[in-house]
Amino acid sequence: MTIHFRRKLLAFFIALFFMLGISALYYSQGYRIDFSTWTIKKTGAVYIEGYQRPVDIYLNSTHYNDQSGFLKNGTLISSILPKKYQLTVTKNGFYTYEKNIQVEPSQVVRLFHALLVPTTIATTTITTGVQGNTITEVAGDGSFITKSLGTPTHYTAYSFPLPTASSTATDITASSSTFTKQKFSAVAFYPQHQNLFIGTSNTGLFRIDPVQKKITEIYSGEVDFYTTQGDTLYIIAPIAPIATSTATSTPTQKKQQTKKQAPPNPAGIIIASVSDPTQATSTERYPATFYGTNTANFEVRGQYQALLLKSGELFLYDTTQATTTQLSSHAKYFSFSPDGRKFLWQDTTGEVFVYMLDNDLEALNARQGDIISLHLIDTANIQHLWWYTDSYHLLLAYPNTVTLAEVSTIDPNNAFPVASGSYQDIAYVQQKNTLLLLGNDGTLTTINLDFSP
């Protein structure tokens, strides 16, 4: 071996060392060769976390093992070339979960709360002979009130669980008529009681005790709307206008003032304890935007008060910041999420939106104040919708079908059927994660929607 050859061999190994060293350095920093374009690109990653285990995960046609288990909640797929992929998650006996994702260099596509729905869901017939056309209210324990159309409107309460209809039904209308002449336009459960009720009449609010055959006045006067939260009762009612200044004015000024139309009486929030509702603890006025008495719905959650007017105007009032945000001018429904971090509303067109009350950068990549427009199917025919218990899914009731859809910013929005068939009305018991289906023949069926392993 000549000295010249040895020098060439040394130079080759030195060059190879640098090439391998640089390649190893680039590889360790996430760079890969894209053989489709023969270019070097920095890779990204995909992280998926779901409720079912184990599952099969595919990126396009490449299979990846489920890494979740006792010590890990999800699966991280790293060193992915930046481009578009179809992510597919499958499991025997479940509908296929799909997402169209875009992997970016040095970024992780995060998919939390991936919920697979069984293709077959068991139903349980609880009882038969339920009276009523609609379910007007459902308590947290699953008890519910039905309404039968007629003169007068008939209200019947059913406790939960329901072994038989005859032993658990309380005919509120018939029993209350024996000790009061009040005609109630609406009846609801009294907070934290199965056998006490709140009745709304044209003269005020009343607590109804069918067992003791007793009625107690809660509030006297016109009631625009009321709601309860825990041990607090919120009553929206007209209140007297604030007295104006008695400053002197000229006869001309007085004449001009008499021509002005008097402003409507503002609505006030009367706050009382349900343990002693006859003593209101305080009275608040709405912000100036809320004048009038045409409330369609009102709800309090933490520092927020949500008000929906019959005209479709939807307001969110932050009591901490004393700020009012008008979210819509033609809304027909709203609801706070169970975790209190999101606020949903549906417009009269059927479109569904989510307003972020807090940052959620991991699951939704959204900040406080952002509005997410959900890409749901056939929104114009949604008859009812509820937050699913995890606050990242919705239950959508269509004619003869109920689906479970995602709250997600990544398409497609997976929507899987959880119930089908003909029914008079349907309700969701969020605390029990259970659907109640009232059949046309008075049969009550329950469906357990807890799909965790």
Secondary structure, 3 states (H helix, E strand, C coil): CCHHHHHHHHHHHHHHHHHHHHHHHHHHCCEEEECCCCEEEECEEEEEEECCCCCEEEECCEEEECCCCCCCCCEEEEEECCCEEEEEEECCCECCEEEEEECCCCCEEEEEEECCCECCCCEEEEECCCCCCEEEEECCCCCEEEEECCCCCEEEEECCCCCCHHHHEEEHHHHHCCCCCCCCCEEEECCCCCCCEEEEECCEEEEEECCCCEEEEEEECCCCEEEEECCEEEEEEECCCCCCCCCCCCHHHHHHHHHCCCCCCEEEEEEEECCEEEEEEEEEECCHHHECCCEEEEEEECCEEEEEECCCCEEEEECCCCEEEEEECCEEEEEECCCCCEEEEEECCCCEEEEECCCECCCCCECCCCEEECCCCCHHHCCEEEECCCCCEEEEEECCEEEEEECCCCCCCCEEEEEECCCCEEEEEHHHCEEEEECCCCCEEEEECCCCC
